[in-house]
Each structure stands twice: as C-alpha cells, then as structure tokens.
Amino acid sequence: MSIDWHALGSVLVVTLLSTVGLVGVFTLGVVGLSRPAAGPAGTALRGGAYVCFAACAAAVAWGIWLIVAK
C-alpha cells in the first residue's frame, strides 16, 4: 500500500482553509445580528448577517451535493 502524500496534503490544506473560512463567515453573521443598531446601519448589519448565513447554507448544501452526487 502506498500513500499519496501530495494528495493527502492537498486535502488537508483545502479542508482547513474551507473550515476556517466557513466558521469566519458564520461568526460575522452572528456578530451582525448581535449588535443593536438603529436606522440604516442596523438594516445593513442585519442584511449582511443574513447574507453570511445564506453563504454558509450554500456551502453546506454544495458539500452535501458533492458527497451524494455520483
């Protein structure tokens, strides 16, 4: 049995980067919803938070599609 270290390293790097990115985007969404702001700034924060959550949901759905699709 031979281990392809280059492929294993590539998978490791992509996994780490995508996980950190996804957690970061989700964190921005939580912060956007937790800051009380009135007026247009509050609307922009809330809208940005919803965009972050939508991006996270899209990334999760895409990952599930990659696993399930054959």
RAJOTA-V205945 format. One record per helix or strand. SS is the DSSP state (H for helix, E for strand). FROM is the first residue (numbers start at 1). TO is the last residue. If there is no record, write none. Layout:
SS:FROM:TO ; SS:FROM:TO
This chain:
H:5:34 ; H:39:68
